[in-house]
Amino acid sequence: MSLFIAFLAIAGTIITYNAMKKVYIKFYTPFMVPIVTATVLIVCFLLYFDIPYETYMSGAKWIVHLLGPAVVALAFPLYKQIDTVKKYSVPIMVGVFVGTFIGIVSGIWLSLLFHIELKTLYSLVPKSVTSPVAMDIASMIGGNPTLAAIFVMVAGIFGAVLGPYLLKWFRIDHFIGRGIGFGTAAHGIGTSKALEMGQKEGAVSSIAMTLSTIFASILSPILVHLLL
C-alpha cells in the first residue's frame, strides 16, 4: 500500500506540473509560473482529501532528491557560454557579492523592524540560496532548517513571478544584470526563469546562484554576529 501511495505522489506531482507548464506556455504570464500553480493545486488537493503531508512526501521525497542533479545540470548552459562569462567575470563577481550582502542585511533589518523572534530571523537569513545549503546555514547560525527551506521556496517563487516586472520597471535589459538578479535573489527557480530569457541569462544566473551560495555561507555568520 505504501508503495502505491508513493507512486501516486510521484506520478501526481509530475502530471500536475506538466499540465501547469502547458497552461503557462499558453498564457505566458509570470503569475502562471508552473511551480506556483502546481504547488497551489497539490496543496489544495491534499487539504481537500485530508491527506497528511508525511503521506505525500513518502513518494514525493524522491523528486526532492533529484534537486541536486537538476542544479548540476544548470552547468550545461554555463559551459556553452563560458567565454562570455569569463569576459564579464569581474562585474559578475562584484554584482553577486553586493546582491548577496544586501539580501542578507535587508532580511535581518526587516526582521528587527517587525520584531520577529530570533530563531525565525536566523532561518530567514539564507533565504536566497539553494535549499540544501540554506538549511545548513540556518542550522549553523541557530535557525530552523525546515523553516529556512520554506523561506527559500518563497524567495524563489516571488523572484520568478515579480522578477520580470522589476527588470522592466528599472529598465534592466542587459543579460548580465538579468542573470545576476535572478541567480542571486531567486536561486534555482530564478535560474529556470532566466533560461527562458536566453542562454546567456541562464549561464550568468547559474554562476550567480553558485557564487551567492559561497558568499552567503561566509557572510551569514559574520553579519549575524555583527548586526545582532
C-alpha positions in Angstrom: 0.0 0.0 0.0 2.8 2.4 0.9 4.5 1.7 -2.4 1.2 2.5 -4.3 0.9 5.8 -2.4 4.5 6.7 -3.2 3.8 6.0 -6.9 0.7 8.2 -6.8 2.6 11.0 -5.2 5.3 11.0 -7.8 3.0 10.5 -10.7 0.5 13.1 -9.5 3.2 15.7 -8.9 4.8 15.2 -12.4 1.4 15.2 -14.2 0.3 18.3 -12.3 3.5 20.2 -13.1 3.4 19.3 -16.8 -0.2 20.3 -17.0 0.5 23.7 -15.4 3.5 24.0 -17.7 1.2 23.8 -20.7 -1.1 26.4 -19.2 1.9 28.7 -18.6 3.1 28.3 -22.2 -0.4 29.1 -23.4 -1.0 32.2 -21.3 2.7 33.1 -20.6 2.4 35.4 -17.6 4.8 35.3 -14.6 1.9 34.7 -12.3 1.2 31.4 -14.0 4.8 30.0 -13.4 4.3 26.2 -13.1 6.0 25.9 -9.7 3.4 28.3 -8.3 0.3 26.9 -9.9 1.3 23.3 -9.4 2.1 23.8 -5.8 -1.2 25.5 -5.1 -3.1 22.7 -6.8 -1.3 20.0 -4.9 -1.7 21.8 -1.6 -5.5 22.2 -2.2 -5.8 18.5 -3.2 -4.0 17.4 0.0 -6.2 19.7 2.2 -9.4 18.7 0.5 -8.9 15.0 0.8 -7.2 15.4 4.2 -4.0 13.7 3.1 -1.1 14.1 5.6 2.0 15.8 4.3 4.1 12.9 5.5 2.0 10.5 3.4 2.5 12.7 0.3 6.2 13.0 0.9 6.7 9.2 1.2 6.8 9.4 -2.6 7.5 13.0 -3.4 10.7 12.9 -1.4 12.3 11.1 -4.4 11.6 14.1 -6.5 13.3 16.3 -3.9 16.4 14.0 -4.1 16.6 15.0 -7.8 17.1 18.6 -6.8 20.9 18.2 -6.6 21.3 16.6 -10.1 18.9 19.3 -11.5 21.1 22.1 -10.1 24.2 20.4 -11.5 22.5 20.2 -14.9 22.4 24.0 -15.0 26.1 23.9 -15.6 25.4 23.0 -19.2 24.3 26.5 -20.4 27.2 27.8 -18.3 29.6 25.6 -20.3 28.2 26.8 -23.6 28.6 30.5 -22.6 31.9 30.1 -20.8 33.8 32.7 -22.9 31.1 35.3 -22.3 31.2 34.6 -18.5 35.0 34.9 -18.5 34.7 38.3 -20.3 32.4 39.6 -17.7 33.9 37.8 -14.7 34.6 41.0 -12.6 31.1 42.6 -12.9 29.6 39.2 -12.2 31.7 38.7 -9.0 31.0 42.2 -7.7 27.3 42.1 -8.6 26.7 38.8 -6.9 28.7 39.8 -3.8 26.7 43.0 -3.4 23.4 41.3 -4.1 24.2 38.6 -1.6 25.2 41.2 1.0 22.1 43.3 0.5 19.9 40.2 0.6 21.2 39.1 4.0 21.3 42.6 5.5 17.8 43.5 4.3 16.4 40.3 5.7 18.0 41.0 9.1 16.9 44.6 9.3 13.3 44.0 8.3 13.1 41.2 10.8 14.4 43.5 13.5 11.9 46.2 12.3 9.0 43.9 12.7 10.3 42.3 16.0 10.5 38.8 14.6 11.8 36.2 17.0 15.5 35.4 16.6 15.1 31.7 15.6 12.8 32.8 12.7 15.3 35.6 11.8 18.2 33.2 11.7 16.1 30.9 9.4 15.4 33.9 7.1 19.0 34.9 6.6 19.9 32.4 3.9 16.6 32.7 2.1 18.2 33.4 -1.3 20.4 30.4 -1.7 19.5 26.8 -2.8 17.6 24.8 -0.2 20.3 22.2 1.0 22.8 25.0 1.7 20.3 27.3 3.2 19.3 24.6 5.6 22.9 24.0 6.6 23.5 27.8 7.1 20.3 28.1 9.2 21.3 25.2 11.4 24.8 26.7 11.8 23.7 30.1 12.9 20.9 28.9 15.2 17.9 28.8 12.8 15.3 26.2 11.9 16.4 24.3 8.7 12.8 23.3 7.8 11.7 26.9 8.1 14.7 28.0 6.1 13.7 25.7 3.3 10.2 27.3 3.3 11.7 30.8 3.1 13.9 29.6 0.2 10.8 28.5 -1.7 9.0 31.7 -1.1 12.0 33.8 -2.2 12.4 31.7 -5.4 8.7 31.9 -6.3 8.4 35.6 -5.7 11.6 36.1 -7.6 10.4 34.2 -10.6 6.9 35.9 -10.5 7.9 39.5 -9.8 11.4 39.5 -11.3 10.4 40.2 -14.9 8.3 43.1 -13.8 11.1 44.6 -11.6 13.6 44.2 -14.5 11.1 46.0 -16.8 10.4 48.8 -14.3 14.0 49.5 -13.7 14.9 49.1 -17.4 17.5 46.4 -16.8 17.9 44.8 -20.2 21.5 43.6 -20.2 21.8 39.8 -19.9 24.4 40.2 -17.1 22.1 42.3 -14.9 19.2 39.9 -15.6 21.2 36.8 -14.9 22.8 38.2 -11.7 19.4 39.3 -10.4 17.6 36.0 -10.9 20.5 33.8 -9.7 21.4 35.9 -6.7 17.9 36.6 -5.4 15.9 33.5 -6.5 18.5 30.6 -6.8 17.4 27.6 -8.9 13.8 28.8 -9.5 15.1 32.1 -10.7 17.6 30.5 -12.9 15.0 28.5 -14.7 13.2 31.7 -15.3 16.4 33.3 -16.6 16.8 30.5 -19.0 13.5 31.4 -20.6 15.0 34.8 -21.5 18.1 33.3 -23.1 21.1 31.1 -22.9 23.3 34.0 -21.8 20.9 35.0 -19.0 20.7 31.4 -17.9 24.5 30.9 -17.8 25.1 34.1 -15.8 22.2 33.1 -13.4 23.8 29.7 -12.9 27.1 31.1 -11.9 25.4 33.8 -9.8 23.5 31.1 -7.9 26.7 29.2 -7.2 28.7 32.3 -6.1 25.9 33.6 -3.9 25.8 30.3 -2.1 29.5 30.6 -1.4 29.3 34.2 -0.4 26.2 33.6 1.8 28.0 30.7 3.6 30.8 33.1 4.5 28.8 36.3 5.1 25.8 34.9 7.1 27.6 34.1 10.3 29.7 37.3 10.2 26.7 39.6 9.6 24.6 37.9 12.1 27.4 38.3 14.7 27.9 42.0 13.8 24.3 43.1 13.5 22.7 41.2 16.3 
